[in-house]
């Protein structure tokens, strides 16, 4: 589902979920899918499916309004309008549970990829935009700029919350892909926004190899900055080994990795393993997502405490004919950029 780069919108509908109203405003008619509407919906679907923050998920047992409504639509497309109303009513009920949840429009699409049907649930939070207004006053034109408080996200903007459901198959690893930009925020109000995953969709997110690879890289760097702040040489060793493990290895075994980089320092090893566990990684080995590594680890950025930033391909940092990090023996290092013929300033 994530690798989708083209979709066919078969059906679409939009409902208005105004938090200030007692009930959602539900339409009885499907959206006319003209070329520009198709492009608008297709781009949002593809952009969200390819977003690095989306997660695979499974529906929980119990109340399953969204799941059941989607399965009804898959089985009988004539149920699309009624099924979309059930989904909209469920989301509206969840939104009313807290004043911090914003009003929005809800777009539901039945779309196809390679002859397989899926359902997209897109929460379109309002974006403030501006339009011009032309008036004719006293035989003269008056043109003004007016704010629009309920503009929809443009095609180049990212959605905050959406879900992509497929027909349930117990043998598949997931039931849906969910994107919730606020899901893992530490902010109190953002935690409330988990209503989308927990209350509305009633699903739990899964951590696949892509998520584990991403989390391992981020968690290791976070631990290095915190625990090895005063030991630049050791920090450099940890970063170097982390890069090598992800680029050259097939899987990551946290226990073995900690032993390799931290050696006999039992206390530091235990601290490292505990930190990764707190960041969502358990002790079970996982396969490295090579596609994520190739996409996200093309360049490396090094920032020093002296205000210098070096950005280059990962391979350049390993080429001592171009860049070398020399240890001074007193806890500091010299970074030498070699064999430069010319340079430019920006």
TACORPE-V671247 format. One record per pair of residues at least 12 apart in sequence whose ideal C-beta (glycine too) atoms are under 6 Angstrom apart, sorted by the first residue. I is the first residue (numbers start at 1). GAP is how many residues later the second one is. Records with the same first field share a line. If there is no record, write none. Layout:
I: GAP, GAP
This chain:
1: 176
2: 47
4: 42, 45, 109
7: 35, 38, 104, 106
8: 104
9: 24, 29, 32, 100, 102
10: 100, 102
11: 19, 69, 99
12: 19, 21, 97
13: 17, 18, 71, 95
14: 17, 91, 93
15: 73, 91
16: 89
17: 75, 87, 89
18: 85
19: 84
24: 64, 68
26: 59, 62
40: 115
41: 68
43: 112
44: 115
45: 75
48: 111, 114, 131
51: 128
54: 123, 125
55: 123, 150
56: 118, 150, 152
57: 119, 121, 146, 148
58: 116, 117
59: 116, 144
60: 142, 143, 144
63: 139
65: 21, 25
66: 21, 135
69: 14, 17, 18
70: 49, 95
74: 93
80: 30
84: 24
88: 18
91: 109
94: 101, 105, 106
98: 94
100: 89, 92
102: 23
104: 19, 20, 21
105: 19
106: 17
107: 15, 17
108: 13
118: 46, 48
119: 46
120: 44
121: 42
122: 40
123: 38
124: 28, 29
125: 35
126: 24
127: 24, 26
128: 21
129: 19, 22
130: 15, 17
131: 15, 17
132: 13
133: 13
160: 21
161: 19, 35
162: 17
163: 13, 15, 38
164: 13
174: 32
178: 19
180: 16, 17
209: 77, 78, 80
210: 79, 82
212: 74
213: 75, 76, 79
215: 64, 65, 66
216: 36
219: 57, 60
220: 22
223: 49, 52
224: 14
232: 101
233: 94
238: 23
241: 20
246: 42, 47
249: 39
251: 34, 36
252: 34
253: 32
254: 22, 29
255: 28
258: 14, 15
299: 14
300: 14, 17
321: 17
322: 16
323: 14
324: 12
